[in-house]
């Protein structure tokens, strides 16, 4: 599966926007990404290992809810991880 990271997250994954990773579920894809790039773990996940609320997941263009992280994926799927940014 292909994972696409928003600009803010890229710095924690060697400044690469896209990553091709083996995974059977969305959750497994995220876990594999964190294994490969440990620095991204504390940015993506909270202390309980759940995706932080500032991030949104889109699988093939469709936004996923937190319950859908167990959704199965194929090598052809594209998971985008976007981060909400606020400023003032």
N, CA, C and O atoms as CSV, one atom per row, in Angstrom:
chain,resi,resn,atom,element,x,y,z
A,1,UNK,N,N,0.837,-1.164,0.000
A,1,UNK,CA,C,0.000,0.000,0.000
A,1,UNK,C,C,0.879,1.221,0.000
A,1,UNK,O,O,2.026,1.176,0.442
A,2,UNK,N,N,0.342,2.307,-0.494
A,2,UNK,CA,C,1.079,3.570,-0.535
A,2,UNK,C,C,0.535,4.515,0.525
A,2,UNK,O,O,-0.674,4.722,0.636
A,3,UNK,N,N,1.445,5.079,1.296
A,3,UNK,CA,C,1.080,6.071,2.302
A,3,UNK,C,C,1.630,7.416,1.851
A,3,UNK,O,O,2.799,7.536,1.484
A,4,UNK,N,N,0.770,8.421,1.885
A,4,UNK,CA,C,1.157,9.770,1.501
A,4,UNK,C,C,1.048,10.647,2.748
A,4,UNK,O,O,0.002,10.700,3.395
A,5,UNK,N,N,2.135,11.329,3.072
A,5,UNK,CA,C,2.182,12.156,4.278
A,5,UNK,C,C,2.034,13.630,3.941
A,5,UNK,O,O,2.550,14.101,2.927
A,6,UNK,N,N,1.322,14.358,4.804
A,6,UNK,CA,C,1.233,15.804,4.649
A,6,UNK,C,C,2.602,16.411,4.941
A,6,UNK,O,O,3.471,15.756,5.519
A,7,UNK,N,N,2.785,17.654,4.541
A,7,UNK,CA,C,4.077,18.323,4.681
A,7,UNK,C,C,4.646,18.303,6.079
A,7,UNK,O,O,5.848,18.101,6.252
A,8,UNK,N,N,3.811,18.507,7.082
A,8,UNK,CA,C,4.261,18.548,8.468
A,8,UNK,C,C,4.851,17.206,8.890
A,8,UNK,O,O,5.822,17.169,9.646
A,9,UNK,N,N,4.281,16.116,8.415
A,9,UNK,CA,C,4.731,14.782,8.817
A,9,UNK,C,C,5.982,14.326,8.073
A,9,UNK,O,O,6.715,13.467,8.563
A,10,UNK,N,N,6.229,14.883,6.918
A,10,UNK,CA,C,7.351,14.425,6.092
A,10,UNK,C,C,8.701,14.544,6.786
A,10,UNK,O,O,9.583,13.711,6.576
A,11,UNK,N,N,8.869,15.573,7.611
A,11,UNK,CA,C,10.168,15.754,8.268
A,11,UNK,C,C,10.494,14.608,9.220
A,11,UNK,O,O,11.660,14.397,9.554
A,12,UNK,N,N,9.480,13.865,9.660
A,12,UNK,CA,C,9.699,12.738,10.567
A,12,UNK,C,C,9.896,11.419,9.810
A,12,UNK,O,O,10.079,10.364,10.416
A,13,UNK,N,N,9.856,11.499,8.483
A,13,UNK,CA,C,10.029,10.300,7.646
A,13,UNK,C,C,11.009,10.604,6.510
A,13,UNK,O,O,10.734,10.337,5.341
A,14,UNK,N,N,12.147,11.166,6.886
A,14,UNK,CA,C,13.230,11.489,5.957
A,14,UNK,C,C,12.778,12.378,4.797
A,14,UNK,O,O,13.286,12.261,3.681
A,15,UNK,N,N,11.830,13.256,5.067
A,15,UNK,CA,C,11.320,14.228,4.090
A,15,UNK,C,C,10.784,13.572,2.825
A,15,UNK,O,O,10.827,14.160,1.744
A,16,UNK,N,N,10.285,12.364,2.963
A,16,UNK,CA,C,9.670,11.668,1.831
A,16,UNK,C,C,8.158,11.807,1.945
A,16,UNK,O,O,7.586,11.594,3.014
A,17,UNK,N,N,7.520,12.164,0.844
A,17,UNK,CA,C,6.067,12.329,0.827
A,17,UNK,C,C,5.359,10.985,0.727
A,17,UNK,O,O,4.355,10.767,1.406
A,18,UNK,N,N,5.863,10.086,-0.103
A,18,UNK,CA,C,5.188,8.801,-0.330
A,18,UNK,C,C,6.050,7.636,0.118
A,18,UNK,O,O,7.273,7.639,-0.025
A,19,UNK,N,N,5.365,6.634,0.669
A,19,UNK,CA,C,6.028,5.433,1.166
A,19,UNK,C,C,5.211,4.220,0.747
A,19,UNK,O,O,3.996,4.184,0.944
A,20,UNK,N,N,5.869,3.243,0.180
A,20,UNK,CA,C,5.208,1.994,-0.185
A,20,UNK,C,C,5.533,0.964,0.892
A,20,UNK,O,O,6.692,0.605,1.100
A,21,UNK,N,N,4.478,0.492,1.578
A,21,UNK,CA,C,4.673,-0.414,2.704
A,21,UNK,C,C,3.741,-1.614,2.592
A,21,UNK,O,O,2.611,-1.474,2.124
A,22,UNK,N,N,4.197,-2.787,3.012
A,22,UNK,CA,C,3.297,-3.935,3.037
A,22,UNK,C,C,2.362,-3.837,4.244
A,22,UNK,O,O,2.796,-3.528,5.353
A,23,UNK,N,N,1.086,-4.101,4.017
A,23,UNK,CA,C,0.121,-4.064,5.123
A,23,UNK,C,C,-1.173,-4.735,4.698
A,23,UNK,O,O,-1.535,-4.741,3.522
A,24,UNK,N,N,-1.859,-5.299,5.680
A,24,UNK,CA,C,-3.157,-5.919,5.412
A,24,UNK,C,C,-4.312,-5.055,5.889
A,24,UNK,O,O,-5.448,-5.238,5.452
A,25,UNK,N,N,-4.025,-4.097,6.800
A,25,UNK,CA,C,-5.052,-3.177,7.293
A,25,UNK,C,C,-4.446,-1.771,7.383
A,25,UNK,O,O,-3.229,-1.597,7.319
A,26,UNK,N,N,-5.316,-0.785,7.532
A,26,UNK,CA,C,-4.854,0.591,7.712
A,26,UNK,C,C,-3.994,0.671,8.972
A,26,UNK,O,O,-2.927,1.285,8.955
A,27,UNK,N,N,-4.442,0.070,10.039
A,27,UNK,CA,C,-3.703,0.087,11.310
A,27,UNK,C,C,-2.308,-0.509,11.130
A,27,UNK,O,O,-1.328,0.047,11.628
A,28,UNK,N,N,-2.213,-1.625,10.431
A,28,UNK,CA,C,-0.920,-2.273,10.204
A,28,UNK,C,C,-0.010,-1.367,9.366
A,28,UNK,O,O,1.200,-1.326,9.593
A,29,UNK,N,N,-0.578,-0.653,8.414
A,29,UNK,CA,C,0.212,0.276,7.597
A,29,UNK,C,C,0.817,1.366,8.466
A,29,UNK,O,O,1.989,1.708,8.309
A,30,UNK,N,N,0.027,1.912,9.383
A,30,UNK,CA,C,0.522,2.948,10.283
A,30,UNK,C,C,1.594,2.379,11.212
A,30,UNK,O,O,2.614,3.027,11.449
A,31,UNK,N,N,1.374,1.184,11.733
A,31,UNK,CA,C,2.359,0.552,12.610
A,31,UNK,C,C,3.672,0.306,11.873
A,31,UNK,O,O,4.749,0.504,12.436
A,32,UNK,N,N,3.585,-0.125,10.620
A,32,UNK,CA,C,4.787,-0.369,9.817
A,32,UNK,C,C,5.527,0.932,9.551
A,32,UNK,O,O,6.757,0.971,9.588
A,33,UNK,N,N,4.776,1.999,9.283
A,33,UNK,CA,C,5.388,3.307,9.071
A,33,UNK,C,C,6.152,3.747,10.327
A,33,UNK,O,O,7.266,4.263,10.230
A,34,UNK,N,N,5.554,3.541,11.496
A,34,UNK,CA,C,6.187,3.921,12.762
A,34,UNK,C,C,7.418,3.050,13.034
A,34,UNK,O,O,8.415,3.545,13.559
A,35,UNK,N,N,7.360,1.778,12.688
A,35,UNK,CA,C,8.525,0.904,12.850
A,35,UNK,C,C,9.678,1.378,11.979
A,35,UNK,O,O,10.832,1.370,12.406
A,36,UNK,N,N,9.363,1.787,10.768
A,36,UNK,CA,C,10.384,2.225,9.824
A,36,UNK,C,C,10.951,3.602,10.182
A,36,UNK,O,O,12.136,3.867,9.984
A,37,UNK,N,N,10.091,4.466,10.708
A,37,UNK,CA,C,10.483,5.831,11.069
A,37,UNK,C,C,10.009,6.119,12.500
A,37,UNK,O,O,8.979,6.767,12.687
A,38,UNK,N,N,10.741,5.650,13.500
A,38,UNK,CA,C,10.299,5.794,14.896
A,38,UNK,C,C,9.977,7.230,15.306
A,38,UNK,O,O,9.117,7.439,16.161
A,39,UNK,N,N,10.634,8.209,14.726
A,39,UNK,CA,C,10.396,9.613,15.104
A,39,UNK,C,C,8.975,10.056,14.806
A,39,UNK,O,O,8.474,10.985,15.439
A,40,UNK,N,N,8.321,9.410,13.858
A,40,UNK,CA,C,6.959,9.812,13.511
A,40,UNK,C,C,5.937,9.274,14.510
A,40,UNK,O,O,4.806,9.758,14.564
A,41,UNK,N,N,6.327,8.288,15.290
A,41,UNK,CA,C,5.407,7.646,16.232
A,41,UNK,C,C,4.783,8.606,17.227
A,41,UNK,O,O,3.565,8.603,17.408
A,42,UNK,N,N,5.597,9.428,17.876
A,42,UNK,CA,C,5.060,10.340,18.890
A,42,UNK,C,C,4.256,11.478,18.280
A,42,UNK,O,O,3.467,12.121,18.971
A,43,UNK,N,N,4.449,11.727,17.006
A,43,UNK,CA,C,3.687,12.771,16.315
A,43,UNK,C,C,2.327,12.228,15.868
A,43,UNK,O,O,1.314,12.919,15.975
A,44,UNK,N,N,2.309,11.005,15.375
A,44,UNK,CA,C,1.069,10.394,14.889
A,44,UNK,C,C,0.197,9.820,15.989
A,44,UNK,O,O,-1.028,9.942,15.946
A,45,UNK,N,N,0.827,9.194,16.976
A,45,UNK,CA,C,0.079,8.411,17.963
A,45,UNK,C,C,0.148,9.025,19.365
A,45,UNK,O,O,1.149,9.630,19.747
A,46,UNK,N,N,-0.932,8.855,20.112
A,46,UNK,CA,C,-0.936,9.313,21.497
A,46,UNK,C,C,-0.287,8.245,22.381
A,46,UNK,O,O,0.182,7.224,21.878
A,47,UNK,N,N,-0.260,8.476,23.682
A,47,UNK,CA,C,0.402,7.538,24.599
A,47,UNK,C,C,-0.268,6.168,24.640
A,47,UNK,O,O,0.352,5.188,25.054
A,48,UNK,N,N,-1.525,6.091,24.216
A,48,UNK,CA,C,-2.238,4.821,24.162
A,48,UNK,C,C,-2.116,4.112,22.825
A,48,UNK,O,O,-2.719,3.059,22.620
A,49,UNK,N,N,-1.330,4.689,21.905
A,49,UNK,CA,C,-1.134,4.067,20.597
A,49,UNK,C,C,-2.234,4.375,19.593
A,49,UNK,O,O,-2.276,3.780,18.516
A,50,UNK,N,N,-3.117,5.295,19.933
A,50,UNK,CA,C,-4.202,5.683,19.020
A,50,UNK,C,C,-3.780,6.896,18.200
A,50,UNK,O,O,-2.965,7.705,18.644
A,51,UNK,N,N,-4.341,7.014,17.003
A,51,UNK,CA,C,-4.052,8.151,16.149
A,51,UNK,C,C,-4.491,9.441,16.840
A,51,UNK,O,O,-5.618,9.533,17.326
A,52,UNK,N,N,-3.614,10.421,16.885
A,52,UNK,CA,C,-3.955,11.707,17.499
A,52,UNK,C,C,-5.093,12.362,16.726
A,52,UNK,O,O,-5.211,12.180,15.514
A,53,UNK,N,N,-5.920,13.113,17.418
A,53,UNK,CA,C,-7.112,13.707,16.819
A,53,UNK,C,C,-6.813,14.791,15.801
A,53,UNK,O,O,-7.711,15.187,15.058
A,54,UNK,N,N,-5.593,15.283,15.739
A,54,UNK,CA,C,-5.247,16.318,14.760
A,54,UNK,C,C,-4.993,15.745,13.371
A,54,UNK,O,O,-4.817,16.499,12.414
A,55,UNK,N,N,-4.971,14.427,13.253
A,55,UNK,CA,C,-4.707,13.775,11.969
A,55,UNK,C,C,-5.998,13.207,11.380
A,55,UNK,O,O,-6.891,12.760,12.099
A,56,UNK,N,N,-6.063,13.237,10.075
A,56,UNK,CA,C,-7.195,12.648,9.344
A,56,UNK,C,C,-6.644,11.640,8.357
A,56,UNK,O,O,-5.624,11.876,7.710
A,57,UNK,N,N,-7.335,10.507,8.247
A,57,UNK,CA,C,-6.945,9.447,7.319
A,57,UNK,C,C,-7.914,9.406,6.143
A,57,UNK,O,O,-9.130,9.478,6.318
A,58,UNK,N,N,-7.357,9.290,4.956
A,58,UNK,CA,C,-8.162,9.159,3.744
A,58,UNK,C,C,-7.660,7.944,2.982
A,58,UNK,O,O,-6.500,7.894,2.573
A,59,UNK,N,N,-8.533,6.971,2.794
A,59,UNK,CA,C,-8.200,5.772,2.050
A,59,UNK,C,C,-8.835,5.890,0.674
A,59,UNK,O,O,-10.058,5.890,0.538
A,60,UNK,N,N,-7.989,5.991,-0.340
A,60,UNK,CA,C,-8.455,6.156,-1.721
A,60,UNK,C,C,-9.434,7.324,-1.848
A,60,UNK,O,O,-10.425,7.247,-2.574
A,61,UNK,N,N,-9.135,8.406,-1.126
A,61,UNK,CA,C,-9.937,9.616,-1.210
A,61,UNK,C,C,-11.124,9.692,-0.268
A,61,UNK,O,O,-11.782,10.730,-0.202
A,62,UNK,N,N,-11.415,8.628,0.458
A,62,UNK,CA,C,-12.546,8.599,1.386
A,62,UNK,C,C,-12.042,8.719,2.823
A,62,UNK,O,O,-11.186,7.950,3.261
A,63,UNK,N,N,-12.589,9.699,3.549
A,63,UNK,CA,C,-12.161,9.877,4.935
A,63,UNK,C,C,-12.594,8.694,5.790
A,63,UNK,O,O,-13.719,8.205,5.678
A,64,UNK,N,N,-11.677,8.242,6.647
A,64,UNK,CA,C,-11.952,7.120,7.541
A,64,UNK,C,C,-12.269,7.619,8.942
A,64,UNK,O,O,-11.706,8.616,9.395
A,65,UNK,N,N,-13.153,6.937,9.612
A,65,UNK,CA,C,-13.404,7.208,11.027
A,65,UNK,C,C,-12.393,6.392,11.835
A,65,UNK,O,O,-11.705,5.533,11.284
A,66,UNK,N,N,-12.305,6.658,13.120
A,66,UNK,CA,C,-11.357,5.927,13.959
A,66,UNK,C,C,-11.677,4.434,14.013
A,66,UNK,O,O,-10.782,3.616,14.227
A,67,UNK,N,N,-12.944,4.076,13.821
A,67,UNK,CA,C,-13.329,2.665,13.837
A,67,UNK,C,C,-12.908,1.938,12.562
A,67,UNK,O,O,-12.869,0.708,12.541
A,68,UNK,N,N,-12.600,2.667,11.519
A,68,UNK,CA,C,-12.282,2.051,10.237
A,68,UNK,C,C,-10.794,1.758,10.046
A,68,UNK,O,O,-10.388,1.364,8.953
A,69,UNK,N,N,-9.979,1.939,11.073
A,69,UNK,CA,C,-8.552,1.655,10.932
A,69,UNK,C,C,-8.271,0.161,10.780
A,69,UNK,O,O,-7.162,-0.231,10.419
A,70,UNK,N,N,-9.262,-0.658,11.053
A,70,UNK,CA,C,-9.090,-2.102,10.860
A,70,UNK,C,C,-9.512,-2.525,9.451
A,70,UNK,O,O,-9.537,-3.715,9.138
A,71,UNK,N,N,-9.843,-1.551,8.609
A,71,UNK,CA,C,-10.248,-1.846,7.232
A,71,UNK,C,C,-9.116,-2.532,6.480
A,71,UNK,O,O,-7.958,-2.131,6.594
A,72,UNK,N,N,-9.448,-3.566,5.710
A,72,UNK,CA,C,-8.409,-4.233,4.922
A,72,UNK,C,C,-7.943,-3.345,3.770
A,72,UNK,O,O,-8.700,-2.519,3.259
A,73,UNK,N,N,-6.692,-3.529,3.375
A,73,UNK,CA,C,-6.123,-2.777,2.261
A,73,UNK,C,C,-5.376,-3.721,1.328
A,73,UNK,O,O,-5.044,-4.850,1.688
A,74,UNK,N,N,-5.123,-3.230,0.123
A,74,UNK,CA,C,-4.343,-3.983,-0.864
A,74,UNK,C,C,-3.119,-3.159,-1.241
A,74,UNK,O,O,-2.991,-2.004,-0.833
A,75,UNK,N,N,-2.232,-3.747,-2.009
A,75,UNK,CA,C,-1.031,-3.045,-2.460
A,75,UNK,C,C,-1.379,-1.822,-3.301
A,75,UNK,O,O,-0.603,-0.867,-3.340
A,76,UNK,N,N,-2.518,-1.832,-3.970
A,76,UNK,CA,C,-2.916,-0.732,-4.848
A,76,UNK,C,C,-3.564,0.438,-4.098
A,76,UNK,O,O,-3.765,1.502,-4.683
A,77,UNK,N,N,-3.890,0.259,-2.819
A,77,UNK,CA,C,-4.566,1.306,-2.058
A,77,UNK,C,C,-3.619,2.453,-1.710
A,77,UNK,O,O,-2.401,2.290,-1.638
A,78,UNK,N,N,-4.230,3.618,-1.499
A,78,UNK,CA,C,-3.491,4.840,-1.158
A,78,UNK,C,C,-4.080,5.433,0.120
A,78,UNK,O,O,-5.257,5.792,0.163
A,79,UNK,N,N,-3.256,5.531,1.155
A,79,UNK,CA,C,-3.658,6.112,2.423
A,79,UNK,C,C,-2.973,7.459,2.579
A,79,UNK,O,O,-1.745,7.542,2.597
A,80,UNK,N,N,-3.773,8.512,2.693
A,80,UNK,CA,C,-3.237,9.842,2.922
A,80,UNK,C,C,-3.428,10.199,4.394
A,80,UNK,O,O,-4.508,10.014,4.955
A,81,UNK,N,N,-2.378,10.707,5.002
A,81,UNK,CA,C,-2.444,11.158,6.391
A,81,UNK,C,C,-2.256,12.663,6.378
A,81,UNK,O,O,-1.186,13.168,6.040
A,82,UNK,N,N,-3.306,13.367,6.747
A,82,UNK,CA,C,-3.273,14.832,6.756
A,82,UNK,C,C,-3.323,15.325,8.193
A,82,UNK,O,O,-3.936,14.698,9.057
A,83,UNK,N,N,-2.683,16.432,8.433
A,83,UNK,CA,C,-2.643,17.033,9.765
A,83,UNK,C,C,-3.316,18.398,9.733
A,83,UNK,O,O,-2.996,19.242,8.896
A,84,UNK,N,N,-4.248,18.603,10.652
A,84,UNK,CA,C,-4.904,19.902,10.773
A,84,UNK,C,C,-3.915,20.867,11.420
A,84,UNK,O,O,-3.262,20.541,12.412
A,85,UNK,N,N,-3.821,22.045,10.845
A,85,UNK,CA,C,-2.901,23.050,11.370
A,85,UNK,C,C,-3.717,24.296,11.703
A,85,UNK,O,O,-4.512,24.772,10.893
A,86,UNK,N,N,-3.506,24.804,12.896
A,86,UNK,CA,C,-4.212,26.027,13.313
A,86,UNK,C,C,-3.183,27.113,13.598
A,86,UNK,O,O,-2.045,26.833,13.975
A,87,UNK,N,N,-3.589,28.300,13.419
A,87,UNK,CA,C,-2.674,29.405,13.683
A,87,UNK,C,C,-3.452,30.635,14.086
A,87,UNK,O,O,-4.683,30.637,14.079
A,88,UNK,N,N,-2.759,31.633,14.423
A,88,UNK,CA,C,-3.473,32.827,14.830
A,88,UNK,C,C,-2.682,34.068,14.592
A,88,UNK,O,O,-3.153,35.167,14.887
